[in-house]
């Protein structure tokens, strides 16, 4: 496990959040494994004798890997998921049922072959699950002539209902748009450098993006990762009965925001607030929330979630609770037990324990040097001046410590 982040110029609450973020990051070795799996699968699908031999035009990572927001889906077991797009040489009006079945057969192969028995046919992709529980989702698409670059048809077929259709998409376009637009804060990056982090050497084979250490990511990217983690924790508690908001919706909403905040806690509050306001405003109108790919307006990100007004109301409520907890972290002088409790509720026990242990270790160092102050009931104050300014910043318009959001 990597050592926790420590730096004299880092705000303590930001350091806590960064340690949470570090706990859910893919390590360099996990990224290398993901890259190997990705390359092997792309070659396997196009191998001699495959039903899709000679039919794969492009194979590239999409989703979170393409924009640097990938996180571990299960922290304790270090599992992660990779989304892969396969551009295939088929007419865009090809039967979804036929094309998805061909991809399944191409990957599953004959009995005794590399992936046989580890492959599942889904409504839009084929999933390979490895022994350690990590997964790769391969989605076939066929390019559309006369459209924007890399626009394509996705193939949807649901075995249980027989539902079958084509959907215009452009995952490549979104990743390119996101990576061009998201701002990297120089001061933010500088604060987290020289912390013993390693950088993966540039891969010899494109197109899997290089591993980017947490110290070089934009606060917006880290805020997206933390929001995804909080979403995962909330929906894991609900079980499989609730479809969770897609990660691309969080990333898409993040692109609508203004300038990146220099403090991670402020950036995260801004993101969570913006998402809650956007979703809740549609509920007020009695409308289902909708979001489209900024690089290709025909590509709707919300075509399967929210299914109805109740689904978006549930997530909006989660976001309001998330924001309330973030205000408490930023504005209140919390005891270590309170910090751990808040972080556990938001990000899960594993990530919270890791972050708080690093926090307490730093506080112990400060206490031994006489730099640590204690408030009433044993609360740890992050310097007397910091405690006073935090109390001044707290806003009293609601019990949550911020402007009231519509219900």
FIVORO-857484 format. One line per field, with one value per residue (C-alpha): residue number from 1; residue in one letter; chain; x, y, z. Coordinates in steps of 0.02 Angstrom, whole numbers, plus 50000, padded with zeros to 5 digits. Layout:
<nodes>
num	(NUM|...) .
residu	(a|...) .
chaine	(A|...) .
xx	(X|...) .
yy	(Y|...) .
zz	(Z|...) .
</nodes>
This chain:
<nodes>
num	(1|2|3|4|5|6|7|8|9|10|11|12|13|14|15|16|17|18|19|20|21|22|23|24|25|26|27|28|29|30|31|32|33|34|35|36|37|38|39|40|41|42|43|44|45|46|47|48|49|50|51|52|53|54|55|56|57|58|59|60|61|62|63|64|65|66|67|68|69|70|71|72|73|74|75|76|77|78|79|80|81|82|83|84|85|86|87|88|89|90|91|92|93|94|95|96|97|98|99|100|101|102|103|104|105|106|107|108|109|110|111|112|113|114|115|116|117|118|119|120|121|122|123|124|125|126|127|128|129|130|131|132|133|134|135|136|137|138|139|140|141|142|143|144|145|146|147|148|149|150|151|152|153|154|155|156|157|158|159|160|161|162|163|164|165|166|167|168|169|170|171|172|173|174|175|176|177|178|179|180|181|182|183|184|185|186|187|188|189|190|191|192|193|194|195|196|197|198|199|200|201|202|203|204|205|206|207|208|209|210|211|212|213|214|215|216|217|218|219|220|221|222|223|224|225|226|227|228|229|230|231|232|233|234|235|236|237|238|239|240|241|242|243|244|245|246|247|248|249|250|251|252|253|254|255|256|257|258|259|260|261|262|263|264|265|266|267|268|269|270|271|272|273|274|275|276|277|278|279|280|281|282|283|284|285|286|287|288|289|290|291|292|293|294|295|296|297|298|299|300|301|302|303|304|305|306|307|308|309|310|311|312|313|314|315|316|317|318|319|320|321|322|323|324|325|326|327|328|329|330|331|332|333|334|335|336|337|338|339|340|341|342|343|344|345|346|347|348|349|350|351|352|353|354|355|356|357|358|359|360|361|362|363|364|365|366|367|368|369|370|371|372|373|374|375|376|377|378|379|380|381|382|383|384|385|386|387|388|389|390|391|392|393|394|395|396|397|398|399|400|401|402|403|404|405|406|407) .
residu	(x|x|x|x|x|x|x|x|x|x|x|x|x|x|x|x|x|x|x|x|x|x|x|x|x|x|x|x|x|x|x|x|x|x|x|x|x|x|x|x|x|x|x|x|x|x|x|x|x|x|x|x|x|x|x|x|x|x|x|x|x|x|x|x|x|x|x|x|x|x|x|x|x|x|x|x|x|x|x|x|x|x|x|x|x|x|x|x|x|x|x|x|x|x|x|x|x|x|x|x|x|x|x|x|x|x|x|x|x|x|x|x|x|x|x|x|x|x|x|x|x|x|x|x|x|x|x|x|x|x|x|x|x|x|x|x|x|x|x|x|x|x|x|x|x|x|x|x|x|x|x|x|x|x|x|x|x|x|x|x|x|x|x|x|x|x|x|x|x|x|x|x|x|x|x|x|x|x|x|x|x|x|x|x|x|x|x|x|x|x|x|x|x|x|x|x|x|x|x|x|x|x|x|x|x|x|x|x|x|x|x|x|x|x|x|x|x|x|x|x|x|x|x|x|x|x|x|x|x|x|x|x|x|x|x|x|x|x|x|x|x|x|x|x|x|x|x|x|x|x|x|x|x|x|x|x|x|x|x|x|x|x|x|x|x|x|x|x|x|x|x|x|x|x|x|x|x|x|x|x|x|x|x|x|x|x|x|x|x|x|x|x|x|x|x|x|x|x|x|x|x|x|x|x|x|x|x|x|x|x|x|x|x|x|x|x|x|x|x|x|x|x|x|x|x|x|x|x|x|x|x|x|x|x|x|x|x|x|x|x|x|x|x|x|x|x|x|x|x|x|x|x|x|x|x|x|x|x|x|x|x|x|x|x|x|x|x|x|x|x|x|x|x|x|x|x|x|x|x|x|x|x|x|x|x|x|x|x|x|x|x|x|x|x|x|x|x|x|x|x|x|x|x|x|x|x|x) .
chaine	(A|A|A|A|A|A|A|A|A|A|A|A|A|A|A|A|A|A|A|A|A|A|A|A|A|A|A|A|A|A|A|A|A|A|A|A|A|A|A|A|A|A|A|A|A|A|A|A|A|A|A|A|A|A|A|A|A|A|A|A|A|A|A|A|A|A|A|A|A|A|A|A|A|A|A|A|A|A|A|A|A|A|A|A|A|A|A|A|A|A|A|A|A|A|A|A|A|A|A|A|A|A|A|A|A|A|A|A|A|A|A|A|A|A|A|A|A|A|A|A|A|A|A|A|A|A|A|A|A|A|A|A|A|A|A|A|A|A|A|A|A|A|A|A|A|A|A|A|A|A|A|A|A|A|A|A|A|A|A|A|A|A|A|A|A|A|A|A|A|A|A|A|A|A|A|A|A|A|A|A|A|A|A|A|A|A|A|A|A|A|A|A|A|A|A|A|A|A|A|A|A|A|A|A|A|A|A|A|A|A|A|A|A|A|A|A|A|A|A|A|A|A|A|A|A|A|A|A|A|A|A|A|A|A|A|A|A|A|A|A|A|A|A|A|A|A|A|A|A|A|A|A|A|A|A|A|A|A|A|A|A|A|A|A|A|A|A|A|A|A|A|A|A|A|A|A|A|A|A|A|A|A|A|A|A|A|A|A|A|A|A|A|A|A|A|A|A|A|A|A|A|A|A|A|A|A|A|A|A|A|A|A|A|A|A|A|A|A|A|A|A|A|A|A|A|A|A|A|A|A|A|A|A|A|A|A|A|A|A|A|A|A|A|A|A|A|A|A|A|A|A|A|A|A|A|A|A|A|A|A|A|A|A|A|A|A|A|A|A|A|A|A|A|A|A|A|A|A|A|A|A|A|A|A|A|A|A|A|A|A|A|A|A|A|A|A|A|A|A|A|A|A|A|A|A|A|A) .
xx	(50000|50061|50108|49976|49993|50079|50136|50152|50057|49908|49746|49711|49535|49599|49734|49599|49501|49658|49699|49523|49549|49716|49637|49515|49642|49711|49893|50023|50027|49837|49844|49976|49863|49717|49824|49880|49701|49643|49776|49754|49566|49579|49699|49594|49435|49527|49625|49627|49474|49372|49197|49258|49429|49473|49316|49388|49432|49477|49491|49506|49465|49315|49227|49328|49492|49484|49462|49568|49425|49436|49422|49424|49250|49292|49432|49469|49497|49571|49447|49420|49318|49376|49260|49319|49244|49263|49231|49180|49165|48980|48835|48767|48593|48656|48544|48599|48556|48668|48816|48818|48808|48955|49057|49011|49067|49227|49279|49213|49297|49297|49302|49473|49518|49582|49418|49293|49168|49218|49110|48936|48822|48739|48616|48751|48917|49005|49090|49246|49273|49447|49494|49523|49348|49402|49298|49317|49161|49179|49049|49037|48992|48980|49025|48894|48936|48914|48916|49045|49209|49189|48999|48928|48782|48780|48689|48558|48474|48393|48370|48238|48116|48174|48200|48313|48371|48519|48578|48688|48844|49016|49119|49281|49214|49163|49333|49422|49307|49327|49516|49532|49416|49457|49578|49732|49773|49961|49959|49854|49972|50125|50058|50056|50220|50377|50277|50360|50232|50286|50233|50208|50324|50235|50160|50236|50065|49923|49786|49772|49809|49959|49937|49919|49966|49845|49970|49949|49760|49645|49542|49390|49446|49477|49306|49225|49314|49257|49079|49082|49144|49005|48877|48942|48929|48750|48688|48781|48676|48519|48567|48531|48353|48411|48505|48642|48675|48805|48980|48970|48826|48937|49077|48957|48884|49059|49093|48951|49034|49133|49319|49403|49418|49596|49539|49478|49341|49271|49280|49189|49054|49032|49014|48891|48788|48782|48726|48590|48525|48521|48428|48309|48261|48194|48097|48016|47953|47889|48015|48141|48320|48412|48595|48677|48853|48926|49026|48877|48701|48616|48703|48597|48688|48526|48432|48423|48442|48341|48200|48074|48055|48076|48247|48313|48235|48332|48498|48459|48427|48594|48681|48602|48660|48831|48841|48786|48925|49053|49002|49026|49198|49247|49166|49161|49302|49270|49347|49441|49292|49175|49290|49297|49108|49076|49202|49137|48961|49022|49161|49156|49254|49413|49442|49393|49506|49654|49626|49595|49746|49854|49768|49796|49978|50004|49908|50015|50171|50098|50046|50222|50290|50161|50074|49910|49763|49613|49439|49290|49252|49425|49396|49554|49578|49685|49775|49682|49671|49603|49469|49411|49406|49312|49180|49164|49139|48995|48830|48671|48535|48502|48552|48662|48772|48738|48610|48449|48422|48245|48175) .
yy	(50000|50174|50290|50421|50598|50723|50898|51053|51162|51045|51092|50952|50918|50914|50793|50682|50682|50650|50501|50435|50462|50373|50223|50201|50236|50101|50073|50072|49883|49873|49991|49881|49729|49823|49870|49690|49626|49759|49721|49533|49543|49658|49536|49385|49452|49482|49319|49197|49086|49211|49252|49434|49402|49548|49641|49745|49920|50002|49945|50077|50106|50216|50279|50310|50241|50360|50516|50467|50446|50257|50194|50025|49952|49852|49924|49775|49659|49793|49752|49868|49874|49925|49982|49944|49999|49887|49977|49837|49830|49795|49901|50011|49934|49757|49656|49693|49516|49443|49560|49538|49350|49354|49452|49330|49183|49273|49300|49140|49030|48839|48734|48746|48911|49062|49148|49007|49007|49180|49273|49346|49417|49580|49696|49811|49727|49564|49551|49452|49418|49371|49260|49410|49478|49620|49641|49704|49758|49755|49856|49837|49990|50025|50196|50309|50389|50576|50609|50687|50594|50422|50435|50260|50146|50048|49880|49845|49677|49617|49430|49432|49545|49535|49724|49770|49936|50043|50195|50337|50357|50436|50380|50430|50605|50628|50572|50690|50834|50800|50786|50947|51046|50993|51115|51058|51175|51204|51251|51099|50982|51065|51033|50845|50821|50743|50623|50463|50427|50332|50362|50222|50234|50279|50123|50063|50014|50137|50173|50134|50301|50308|50289|50463|50478|50565|50707|50757|50752|50902|50936|50910|50736|50691|50764|50654|50502|50541|50570|50402|50317|50397|50344|50165|50157|50223|50106|49956|49975|49968|49808|49767|49832|50009|50055|50177|50338|50306|50373|50466|50570|50629|50670|50757|50865|50910|50986|51110|51190|51351|51370|51233|51273|51268|51175|50998|51013|51168|51084|50931|51037|51135|50974|50892|51052|51073|50893|50906|51070|51007|50848|50928|51070|50941|50855|51022|51031|50853|50803|50663|50726|50710|50737|50725|50700|50876|50810|50727|50787|50627|50527|50531|50482|50462|50344|50207|50309|50388|50268|50385|50534|50426|50365|50541|50596|50458|50516|50700|50656|50564|50717|50833|50719|50711|50900|50917|50799|50894|51058|50977|50916|51088|51199|51104|51058|50871|50741|50597|50482|50605|50621|50433|50417|50550|50476|50299|50351|50437|50326|50161|50091|50042|50213|50306|50204|50231|50419|50446|50343|50455|50608|50549|50508|50686|50757|50655|50730|50904|50868|50813|50974|51083|51138|51050|51135|51050|51120|51075|50890|50844|50902|50925|51101|51121|51271|51406|51522|51384|51340|51521|51547|51383|51439|51604|51518|51410|51468|51470|51471|51285|51152|51080|51234|51301|51374|51275|51162|51130|50965) .
zz	(50000|49958|50101|50145|50083|50198|50160|50266|50142|50118|50206|50333|50269|50090|50149|50225|50062|49961|50070|50040|49854|49861|49944|49799|49659|49546|49589|49451|49457|49441|49295|49212|49238|49163|49014|48988|49000|48879|48749|48765|48741|48591|48509|48560|48479|48315|48316|48171|48180|48281|48214|48213|48135|48021|48076|48220|48158|48324|48505|48640|48823|48861|49015|49172|49105|48958|49065|49217|49341|49366|49545|49629|49627|49783|49891|50003|49856|49741|49603|49457|49297|49123|48983|48806|48641|48489|48325|48207|48018|48010|47943|48083|48059|48093|48209|48389|48439|48302|48333|48522|48501|48380|48505|48643|48536|48485|48665|48745|48616|48621|48780|48861|48779|48875|48922|48903|49045|49107|48982|49005|48871|48928|48841|48769|48801|48837|49007|49050|49236|49296|49443|49556|49519|49404|49247|49070|48975|48786|48691|48501|48397|48209|48142|48065|47898|47880|48068|48184|48207|48288|48303|48300|48335|48497|48490|48624|48646|48808|48811|48948|48854|48673|48674|48528|48456|48400|48499|48432|48541|48537|48688|48601|48571|48752|48817|48699|48748|48935|48929|48830|48943|49121|49199|49294|49441|49448|49632|49675|49582|49659|49835|49807|49716|49788|49896|49839|49704|49550|49372|49248|49098|48937|48862|48700|48636|48619|48657|48844|48930|49046|49232|49306|49491|49606|49628|49445|49433|49426|49583|49470|49423|49606|49653|49521|49592|49769|49708|49619|49777|49881|49751|49755|49944|49945|49809|49877|50034|49927|49840|49659|49662|49619|49461|49509|49412|49275|49305|49139|49210|49353|49231|49111|49248|49307|49136|49162|49313|49318|49360|49462|49648|49720|49877|49852|49985|49897|49727|49794|49877|49714|49612|49732|49744|49555|49529|49661|49591|49411|49454|49580|49462|49339|49477|49521|49342|49350|49217|49205|49215|49049|49000|48830|48766|48739|48591|48506|48547|48488|48624|48782|48941|49040|48925|49059|49219|49294|49251|49331|49447|49602|49543|49522|49687|49778|49706|49739|49921|49927|49857|49986|50127|50046|50039|50221|50276|50173|50257|50427|50376|50314|50445|50610|50727|50733|50847|50766|50803|50718|50568|50549|50566|50434|50312|50339|50296|50138|50074|50169|50314|50221|50143|50302|50415|50299|50292|50478|50531|50423|50498|50677|50644|50584|50733|50853|50775|50798|50978|51024|50951|51042|50881|50912|50999|51079|51094|51203|51226|51160|50983|50881|50815|50661|50733|50829|50679|50568|50695|50708|50520|50497|50621|50530|50363|50425|50351|50452|50320|50350|50475|50337|50341|50167|50049|50048|49898|49836|49896) .
</nodes>
